[in-house]
Amino acid sequence: MKFHYKSLKAYLSEQLWLRPAVFGIAAVLSVVVAIGVDRWISLPFDFSIREQTIRSLLTIMASAMLTVATFSVSVMLAAYVAAISSSTPRAFSMVVSDSSAKQAISTFIGAFTFAVVGLIGLNVGVFQSSGRIVLFFTTLWVFVWVVGTLIFWIDQVARISTVSSTISKVSDRAKDILAQQLTHPGLGGTPIYANMLPPEGGLPVVSGFTGTVQYIDVKAMSDFAEDADIAIQVAVRLGDLVGSGKVVAWIREARTDEVNAEAERRIRSAIRIGQGRNRSEDPVLALRTLSEIADRALSPGINDPGTAIDILDALVQVFADAAAASGKDGTSLQHSRVLVPVLDPDVMVTAAFEQIARDGAGLVEVAVHLQQALSAIEPCLPAPWSAALKAQSAQALERSKQAMSHGRDFARVEVAAHLARQFSTKASA
């Protein structure tokens, strides 16, 4: 149930139609309220507004808002296309989920709907003096709101198509997901840091589908484990590609006669397998999306090492902020009967930095900044991450050694590679 709720929430956040539809309904309801005031509330004083005054205001608003809304939609779509073409297709959902553009479009469509419904009400003759007063002041409020939104939208539309704006949105998503991962390395269950060996006497639960592990509902498995007085060891991680018949969990501490088809079904249903990785749960996908923006900038056709350096700065901030938000040594445990393998830090570090290290190995400014970024991240993260960062630093240094023909350039990279030296010392020892 939790997965379906989060999936629905993520789906709706990416839909452009939802907020305009809500604003349109709200506009209709505001006119209905004005009609209701006429029916049930009488003014204690003599005050009236001419119908022609309101009709003129609503006519101007209706014609203007239709034009503005149409123009804004075309500008927004062009800006989205520009943003994605300059970054990566994987960033599209994160760019679209930004609320500022949808807020502006929704305001213009809502104002247009309000004006049209108000004009219909005036022409039909449903408004009396009380209703016209409510409609008049509501029109003024909508007008002020539209002007304010338009001013804000002019500033936003100039930024939405920039690479820096896309980097900011993807970084925010990556920080939130990574902080959640560091806080709950076992997704709320007991984290397993060792290799995933089958438990002695464990009963396997196999997948009935082929696809990617999108979500692991630890709470649902914990509730079942409590009821059945068993322990469950999950055998897959988020983002793993599994085939039908692969073992996805082991039932521990249970007799064979206690495990039936219903028990296997409940455990299997708690491990959601679908097509593609889950954008709202998978930290590896979020980090890889940032890295892909840098990798695209480093391609020969674009040749923009400055963007790669900006991505490295963003990655440092993502890791530092996520570690701070998680309390640095995420050990939050809620469901002790469910054992969940943690995502390997080496996998996440590789997703964040390997593409940049590979394609920026021959550019001294990128290679130096990469080593500095890895050194800056290392003190922020828990101890299990240190080995992965040092190994990544050593690999990046080796790539630069092979890619650089100028000895002085490589010497600069070598000076910056503090973690690589520590890794080499430990390896030789």
Secondary structure per residue as TSV (DSSP state, phi and psi in degrees):
chain	resnum	aa	ss	phi	psi
A	1	M	-	360.0	-42.2
A	2	K	H	-63.3	-40.4
A	3	F	H	-62.3	-44.0
A	4	H	H	-64.8	-36.8
A	5	Y	H	-65.5	-46.0
A	6	K	H	-67.8	-36.0
A	7	S	H	-66.1	-42.0
A	8	L	H	-63.9	-41.4
A	9	K	H	-62.9	-44.2
A	10	A	H	-65.2	-39.2
A	11	Y	H	-63.5	-46.8
A	12	L	H	-66.7	-32.5
A	13	S	H	-66.4	-20.4
A	14	E	T	-97.3	-3.0
A	15	Q	-	-89.5	129.5
A	16	L	S	-79.9	-18.1
A	17	W	S	-84.6	-22.1
A	18	L	H	-64.7	-52.9
A	19	R	H	-67.1	-42.3
A	20	P	H	-57.7	-37.8
A	21	A	H	-64.3	-42.1
A	22	V	H	-64.6	-43.0
A	23	F	H	-65.4	-37.8
A	24	G	H	-63.3	-42.4
A	25	I	H	-63.9	-40.7
A	26	A	H	-62.6	-36.0
A	27	A	H	-65.1	-42.5
A	28	V	H	-63.4	-42.3
A	29	L	H	-63.6	-35.0
A	30	S	H	-64.1	-37.2
A	31	V	H	-69.7	-38.1
A	32	V	H	-61.7	-39.3
A	33	V	H	-61.2	-42.3
A	34	A	H	-61.5	-38.6
A	35	I	H	-66.6	-39.7
A	36	G	H	-63.8	-36.6
A	37	V	H	-60.2	-40.9
A	38	D	H	-60.2	-38.2
A	39	R	H	-77.6	-36.0
A	40	W	H	-120.1	-9.1
A	41	I	-	-126.3	129.5
A	42	S	-	-111.5	142.2
A	43	L	-	-74.0	139.1
A	44	P	S	-81.0	1.0
A	45	F	S	-138.5	164.4
A	46	D	-	-93.5	104.5
A	47	F	-	-152.9	132.4
A	48	S	-	-145.9	152.4
A	49	I	-	-120.9	133.2
A	50	R	-	-62.6	139.3
A	51	E	H	-61.3	-34.9
A	52	Q	H	-64.8	-34.2
A	53	T	H	-61.9	-48.3
A	54	I	H	-66.7	-40.1
A	55	R	H	-61.3	-39.9
A	56	S	H	-64.6	-44.7
A	57	L	H	-61.8	-44.7
A	58	L	H	-68.6	-35.4
A	59	T	H	-64.1	-44.7
A	60	I	H	-61.9	-44.3
A	61	M	H	-64.8	-42.8
A	62	A	H	-63.0	-47.0
A	63	S	H	-68.1	-39.9
A	64	A	H	-70.1	-43.0
A	65	M	H	-68.1	-33.3
A	66	L	H	-63.2	-43.0
A	67	T	H	-66.4	-45.8
A	68	V	H	-65.0	-42.2
A	69	A	H	-63.4	-44.4
A	70	T	H	-62.6	-44.6
A	71	F	H	-63.5	-42.8
A	72	S	H	-65.0	-39.3
A	73	V	H	-62.7	-44.7
A	74	S	H	-64.5	-40.1
A	75	V	H	-66.0	-42.1
A	76	M	H	-63.2	-45.2
A	77	L	H	-64.9	-39.3
A	78	A	H	-63.8	-39.4
A	79	A	H	-66.9	-39.2
A	80	Y	H	-63.0	-44.4
A	81	V	H	-61.8	-42.5
A	82	A	H	-64.6	-40.4
A	83	A	H	-64.8	-43.0
A	84	I	H	-71.9	-39.1
A	85	S	H	-66.3	-25.1
A	86	S	T	-94.9	-0.8
A	87	S	S	-126.8	-97.6
A	88	T	-	-158.4	146.9
A	89	P	G	-59.3	-27.7
A	90	R	G	-65.2	-16.6
A	91	A	G	-86.7	-5.4
A	92	F	H	-58.9	-47.5
A	93	S	H	-62.2	-33.8
A	94	M	H	-74.7	-34.1
A	95	V	H	-70.9	-43.4
A	96	V	H	-66.5	-32.1
A	97	S	T	-72.4	-7.9
A	98	D	-	-62.1	134.0
A	99	S	H	-85.4	-19.1
A	100	S	H	-64.4	-44.1
A	101	A	H	-66.9	-44.2
A	102	K	H	-65.7	-31.8
A	103	Q	H	-63.6	-44.1
A	104	A	H	-65.5	-49.2
A	105	I	H	-60.0	-41.6
A	106	S	H	-64.1	-38.7
A	107	T	H	-63.1	-45.1
A	108	F	H	-66.6	-42.5
A	109	I	H	-68.5	-39.3
A	110	G	H	-62.7	-41.7
A	111	A	H	-65.2	-39.8
A	112	F	H	-63.0	-44.3
A	113	T	H	-62.6	-43.8
A	114	F	H	-59.5	-44.8
A	115	A	H	-65.1	-42.6
A	116	V	H	-65.7	-46.6
A	117	V	H	-65.3	-38.0
A	118	G	H	-62.9	-42.1
A	119	L	H	-64.2	-39.7
A	120	I	H	-61.4	-43.9
A	121	G	H	-62.2	-40.7
A	122	L	H	-65.6	-44.2
A	123	N	H	-67.4	-33.3
A	124	V	H	-75.1	-26.0
A	125	G	T	88.9	30.9
A	126	V	-	-85.9	-12.5
A	127	F	-	-96.6	131.2
A	128	Q	-	-104.5	-163.9
A	129	S	H	-61.1	-44.2
A	130	S	H	-65.1	-44.7
A	131	G	H	-64.8	-36.9
A	132	R	H	-66.1	-35.7
A	133	I	H	-65.2	-47.0
A	134	V	H	-61.5	-43.6
A	135	L	H	-64.1	-38.8
A	136	F	H	-63.6	-50.5
A	137	F	H	-70.5	-30.6
A	138	T	H	-66.0	-38.9
A	139	T	H	-62.4	-42.6
A	140	L	H	-62.4	-42.2
A	141	W	H	-64.5	-43.2
A	142	V	H	-62.4	-39.3
A	143	F	H	-61.6	-47.2
A	144	V	H	-62.0	-41.8
A	145	W	H	-62.3	-42.1
A	146	V	H	-65.3	-43.3
A	147	V	H	-62.6	-44.8
A	148	G	H	-61.3	-42.5
A	149	T	H	-65.1	-38.9
A	150	L	H	-63.9	-41.7
A	151	I	H	-62.3	-44.1
A	152	F	H	-65.0	-38.9
A	153	W	H	-66.8	-35.9
A	154	I	H	-59.9	-40.5
A	155	D	H	-69.5	-40.5
A	156	Q	H	-70.2	-38.9
A	157	V	H	-66.7	-24.6
A	158	A	T	-75.1	-18.0
A	159	R	T	-105.9	-22.6
A	160	I	T	-63.9	-29.4
A	161	S	T	-90.5	1.2
A	162	T	S	-82.3	152.7
A	163	V	H	-64.6	-37.1
A	164	S	H	-62.1	-36.7
A	165	S	H	-66.4	-42.2
A	166	T	H	-63.6	-43.1
A	167	I	H	-59.8	-41.9
A	168	S	H	-62.2	-44.2
A	169	K	H	-66.8	-44.0
A	170	V	H	-66.9	-37.3
A	171	S	H	-63.8	-42.1
A	172	D	H	-61.2	-43.6
A	173	R	H	-65.2	-44.0
A	174	A	H	-63.0	-39.9
A	175	K	H	-62.8	-44.5
A	176	D	H	-64.1	-44.6
A	177	I	H	-69.0	-41.3
A	178	L	H	-67.6	-37.8
A	179	A	H	-62.1	-39.8
A	180	Q	H	-63.6	-40.2
A	181	Q	H	-66.9	-41.7
A	182	L	H	-69.3	-34.0
A	183	T	H	-71.9	-40.2
A	184	H	-	-122.8	73.6
A	185	P	T	-61.2	-25.1
A	186	G	T	-103.1	20.3
A	187	L	T	56.4	29.0
A	188	G	T	99.1	-13.0
A	189	G	E	-95.4	-171.7
A	190	T	E	-77.8	117.1
A	191	P	E	-72.6	139.7
A	192	I	E	-108.1	116.7
A	193	Y	-	-96.4	-16.2
A	194	A	S	-85.3	177.7
A	195	N	-	-62.4	148.1
A	196	M	-	-82.1	80.6
A	197	L	-	-88.1	141.6
A	198	P	-	-60.5	133.9
A	199	P	-	-67.4	146.9
A	200	E	T	-63.6	124.0
A	201	G	T	78.2	8.4
A	202	G	-	-72.2	146.9
A	203	L	E	-101.5	124.1
A	204	P	E	-77.3	146.7
A	205	V	E	-119.4	121.5
A	206	V	E	-104.8	154.9
A	207	S	-	-75.6	144.9
A	208	G	S	-100.3	2.1
A	209	F	S	-133.1	162.3
A	210	T	-	-112.2	129.5
A	211	G	E	165.4	-158.2
A	212	T	E	-107.5	138.5
A	213	V	E	-69.6	113.6
A	214	Q	E	-99.0	-31.0
A	215	Y	E	-158.6	140.5
A	216	I	E	-120.7	111.0
A	217	D	-	-85.5	87.0
A	218	V	H	-65.5	-37.5
A	219	K	H	-63.1	-43.2
A	220	A	H	-62.4	-41.9
A	221	M	H	-67.0	-36.6
A	222	S	H	-65.3	-42.1
A	223	D	H	-61.1	-42.2
A	224	F	H	-67.8	-40.6
A	225	A	H	-63.0	-37.8
A	226	E	H	-64.7	-44.5
A	227	D	H	-64.7	-39.7
A	228	A	H	-92.1	-4.6
A	229	D	T	56.6	52.5
A	230	I	-	-132.1	175.9
A	231	A	E	-122.4	149.0
A	232	I	E	-124.3	129.7
A	233	Q	E	-111.0	113.2
A	234	V	E	-72.3	139.0
A	235	A	-	-109.2	4.0
A	236	V	-	-131.4	163.0
A	237	R	-	-116.9	163.9
A	238	L	T	-58.2	133.1
A	239	G	T	90.3	-8.1
A	240	D	-	-68.0	140.5
A	241	L	E	-93.8	117.9
A	242	V	E	-121.5	153.8
A	243	G	-	-110.1	162.4
A	244	S	T	-61.3	129.2
A	245	G	T	97.4	-6.6
A	246	K	-	-77.2	142.2
A	247	V	E	-69.8	123.3
A	248	V	E	-109.1	-13.6
A	249	A	E	-161.8	159.5
A	250	W	E	-124.0	136.2
A	251	I	E	-94.6	121.1
A	252	R	E	-107.7	155.9
A	253	E	S	59.4	38.3
A	254	A	-	-134.9	145.5
A	255	R	-	-80.8	152.0
A	256	T	G	-59.7	-36.8
A	257	D	G	-73.9	-9.5
A	258	E	G	-90.0	-13.6
A	259	V	-	-100.1	113.9
A	260	N	-	-119.8	-176.4
A	261	A	H	-62.8	-34.2
A	262	E	H	-66.6	-39.1
A	263	A	H	-63.2	-45.2
A	264	E	H	-64.2	-38.3
A	265	R	H	-63.8	-42.5
A	266	R	H	-66.1	-39.7
A	267	I	H	-69.7	-42.8
A	268	R	H	-63.7	-38.4
A	269	S	H	-71.1	-19.1
A	270	A	T	-79.4	-11.0
A	271	I	E	-109.3	101.3
A	272	R	E	-79.5	122.7
A	273	I	E	-119.4	126.8
A	274	G	E	-146.1	-169.8
A	275	Q	S	-90.7	115.5
A	276	G	S	87.2	163.0
A	277	R	-	-80.2	155.4
A	278	N	-	-86.2	115.5
A	279	R	T	-65.9	-25.6
A	280	S	T	-94.6	-3.0
A	281	E	T	-125.3	-23.3
A	282	D	-	-96.0	106.9
A	283	P	H	-67.7	-29.3
A	284	V	H	-62.8	-43.0
A	285	L	H	-64.8	-41.2
A	286	A	H	-64.8	-43.7
A	287	L	H	-67.8	-38.3
A	288	R	H	-67.0	-33.3
A	289	T	H	-63.1	-43.7
A	290	L	H	-60.6	-45.0
A	291	S	H	-63.2	-35.0
A	292	E	H	-66.2	-32.3
A	293	I	H	-63.1	-44.1
A	294	A	H	-65.9	-40.8
A	295	D	H	-64.2	-38.1
A	296	R	H	-65.1	-40.2
A	297	A	H	-65.3	-28.0
A	298	L	T	-85.9	-4.0
A	299	S	S	-65.7	150.5
A	300	P	T	-58.0	-31.7
A	301	G	T	-69.9	-26.9
A	302	I	T	-104.4	-47.1
A	303	N	-	53.0	61.3
A	304	D	-	-126.0	75.9
A	305	P	H	-62.9	-23.1
A	306	G	H	-61.0	-39.4
A	307	T	H	-66.2	-38.1
A	308	A	H	-61.3	-39.4
A	309	I	H	-66.7	-39.2
A	310	D	H	-61.8	-39.1
A	311	I	H	-65.1	-41.1
A	312	L	H	-61.3	-41.2
A	313	D	H	-62.1	-41.4
A	314	A	H	-64.9	-39.2
A	315	L	H	-64.2	-40.7
A	316	V	H	-58.8	-44.7
A	317	Q	H	-66.9	-37.9
A	318	V	H	-61.5	-50.6
A	319	F	H	-65.4	-42.6
A	320	A	H	-65.3	-46.0
A	321	D	H	-67.5	-39.4
A	322	A	H	-65.4	-41.3
A	323	A	H	-65.1	-40.1
A	324	A	H	-65.8	-40.5
A	325	A	H	-68.1	-27.7
A	326	S	H	-90.6	-5.1
A	327	G	T	82.3	17.8
A	328	K	S	70.8	-46.8
A	329	D	S	-115.1	66.0
A	330	G	-	-50.6	113.5
A	331	T	-	-132.7	21.3
A	332	S	-	-63.0	125.2
A	333	L	-	-128.8	124.6
A	334	Q	S	-120.9	-27.8
A	335	H	E	-131.6	92.9
A	336	S	E	-73.4	-20.4
A	337	R	E	-80.3	-8.0
A	338	V	E	-112.1	120.4
A	339	L	E	-99.6	124.5
A	340	V	E	-125.2	127.1
A	341	P	E	-69.8	133.5
A	342	V	-	-76.7	154.4
A	343	L	-	-67.2	131.7
A	344	D	-	-64.6	124.1
A	345	P	H	-54.6	-32.8
A	346	D	H	-63.3	-35.0
A	347	V	H	-66.0	-42.5
A	348	M	H	-71.6	-39.7
A	349	V	H	-65.2	-40.1
A	350	T	H	-62.7	-43.9
A	351	A	H	-60.6	-35.0
A	352	A	H	-79.7	-35.4
A	353	F	H	-122.9	-17.6
A	354	E	H	-64.3	-42.8
A	355	Q	H	-63.4	-40.0
A	356	I	H	-66.9	-41.1
A	357	A	H	-64.3	-36.6
A	358	R	H	-71.4	-52.0
A	359	D	H	-88.5	-11.2
A	360	G	T	-106.8	10.5
A	361	A	T	-61.8	-32.7
A	362	G	T	-89.0	-2.5
A	363	L	-	-103.4	113.3
A	364	V	H	-61.6	-38.1
A	365	E	H	-66.6	-36.7
A	366	V	H	-73.7	-43.7
A	367	A	H	-63.2	-41.2
A	368	V	H	-65.6	-43.7
A	369	H	H	-67.8	-33.4
A	370	L	H	-62.6	-45.0
A	371	Q	H	-64.3	-39.2
A	372	Q	H	-66.1	-37.6
A	373	A	H	-64.8	-45.2
A	374	L	H	-61.9	-40.2
A	375	S	H	-66.9	-34.5
A	376	A	H	-71.7	-32.2
A	377	I	H	-76.4	-35.6
A	378	E	G	-53.2	-44.1
A	379	P	G	-69.6	-18.0
A	380	C	G	-80.9	-24.9
A	381	L	S	-102.1	160.1
A	382	P	-	-60.4	162.2
A	383	A	T	-56.1	-38.8
A	384	P	H	-59.9	-17.8
A	385	W	H	-82.5	-19.7
A	386	S	H	-60.5	-44.7
A	387	A	H	-63.2	-39.0
A	388	A	H	-65.9	-40.9
A	389	L	H	-67.0	-40.7
A	390	K	H	-66.5	-40.3
A	391	A	H	-64.6	-40.6
A	392	Q	H	-64.5	-38.7
A	393	S	H	-63.4	-43.4
A	394	A	H	-65.3	-40.8
A	395	Q	H	-65.2	-41.3
A	396	A	H	-64.8	-38.8
A	397	L	H	-64.2	-39.9
A	398	E	H	-66.3	-39.1
A	399	R	H	-62.0	-43.8
A	400	S	H	-65.1	-36.3
A	401	K	H	-61.5	-38.5
A	402	Q	H	-79.8	-26.5
A	403	A	H	-91.5	-23.3
A	404	M	-	-96.2	130.8
A	405	S	-	-95.9	-17.6
A	406	H	-	-95.5	121.1
A	407	G	H	-62.6	-35.5
A	408	R	H	-68.4	-35.8
A	409	D	H	-61.5	-46.5
A	410	F	H	-66.4	-34.2
A	411	A	H	-61.0	-37.9
A	412	R	H	-63.9	-41.1
A	413	V	H	-66.3	-40.1
A	414	E	H	-65.0	-37.5
A	415	V	H	-64.5	-37.4
A	416	A	H	-76.9	-15.1
A	417	A	-	-86.6	67.0
A	418	H	H	-63.9	-44.7
A	419	L	H	-66.7	-35.2
A	420	A	H	-63.6	-38.0
A	421	R	H	-65.9	-40.9
A	422	Q	H	-63.6	-38.2
A	423	F	H	-65.6	-43.0
A	424	S	H	-65.5	-39.9
A	425	T	H	-63.8	-43.6
A	426	K	H	-66.2	-39.2
A	427	A	H	-66.4	-40.2
A	428	S	H	-70.6	-30.7
A	429	A	-	-72.1	360.0
